[in-house]
């Protein structure tokens, strides 16, 4: 018995070129992949998201379009409360549907109306539809519900929202916003 | 004399264990390929499963590979290690065979219930409960009975190791325990202590619950019992790999083990620290005091010590072997290692990959940073480095070396065997790297369609690369892994079916004596009763109060109080 095993008689196993290629690939590919990951992590840490976006633009995008989730106000710039109370995508056999509900409280001193408009999906599809509270007198509240039929497999990204405040003299003051949704749960 | 000639009955037992393990490996590996392609969206429409059946595939992949393949390979490998190192046959072969058949029946039951997910009309129902089979997901009772039999069967096989050791000890009073036997016994001390938790979970709670004898269980209590076992099982996988790295790998490199005492210290540390760590899988679980989670974190980080000792000892042994072969220079010895020998390259590459797995494991173990990656695809990325490579690839390397010795047949398809470990490592690097990056971006684990047809990547925020690129990398990596698995099975099948007695085997089971032998270490290291006792105390410290708190809160119904079930409340 020897201390080491000898497989040298198997020329096919120890062909030098094959082993060199295998060792080169077996070590080279992992080193390249992990090295690229490390460089990417350091770059991200030092310079932000990279990809050519400058920090200012990236920050502007983030801060100007915060995501909206259940419990958030759809139009923070108004002094009324338009609170998203429900937002769910239902994945059914007959198609995907986005249902949402908004509690509107006209806490101002003038009549107010909230209108929900077109929804744009994460894939960029535009889904027409909408709903309106109608004209709410000062101090009046309402719950607004809307439903959108989505393309299968798609989830909502944004929704056009308009707040309409009546002003003296019969005119209107509009508050427009494309509300950007956060993660909306999908139910079967 | 070859092992099969010297111990023919034991060789037969090892062959059966390996054979069942390889069948589980083949089926589980196929499920892994399907899983990686379905989840990433590549050829999804061409695959013969739907989203619901993805979870059948996922459960089959996890159970067949992480529980069945591992347990059979370990039990068989340890039969060889005990027999060879004590240089005597098993004391009671019937005990070992009884354990084997219990495991086989258990595996069959569990596998049938899982596969019934493809045909729900069959009587066994289904078991899409994943390999982490705790409540509230519920399987058919046969699944739990099968899982229990698998564990109990391993206990019975383990008992045979101790019985054989007892006979050897009677004949050899005062002798130091041979290193391989010491490693086997230490591993099973840890396994008995830790697998007790899952046995209680399954037998006391899940089986009665699935049979309808009790209407509900406490998810926190059953999860805790599962993870009491669920992390130590990692060391049940790793310690056999350590046995191979410590005792076989240096010989394959042409050298000797650097230090027998260090190896014993490492295994003692694993006996002590492997079990009181499970809470680090439950950092996000309510109902467990933060202090006990902190204890688990501390113990987990303490486990780095034996792993680093192993890295030092094994690498030093390899360097010694390479220098024995004439290598010189600080790094020149690396080139002198026998990379063309598949048994060596598989084990050595597995050890290198395990180092990476250890680093990502530190992220998992940290109480604060764990929240970043908890329940994301980072976690499968991590354990594919540990069980999926450190264990699996090591066992492939062991098989290249050991199967000829337990069959008396020359290894076949040697070129394929030489290439296989490298293909595996490349595939694993691609897949695991992308999984880790996906986890950092928040990609969930255990999900059939994480992106909703691949276009829903917007909610995720990759730090490096894009979601689409990660998905492609996972699919390519998973495919390469399946190719490597197929290469391994071709070599094993070819070897198994080849004619025996054709020429002299090019391998033998002789293990050279270590450079520093057992005489250089204190005898207390061999006293496994002491270490087992301390391990029990550590477990009581780590788990006593939290478990008491859960039980006192209502053993089946949290909030009901301790005696509620007995009083019919």
Interface residues (C-beta under 8 A of the other chain):
Chain A: X1 X2 X3 X4 X5 X6 X7 X9 X10 X12 X13 X14 X15 X16 X18 X19 X22 X23 X25 X26 X29 X30 X33 X34 X36 X37 X40 X41 X44 X122 X123 X153 X154 X155 X157 X182 X183 X186
Chain B: X251 X252 X254 X256 X339 X340 X341 X342 X343 X345 X349 X356 X401 X411 X414 X415 X417 X418 X419 X421 X422 X425 X426 X429 X430 X433 X437 X452 X453 X455 X456 X458 X459 X463 X464 X465 X506 X507 X508 X510 X512
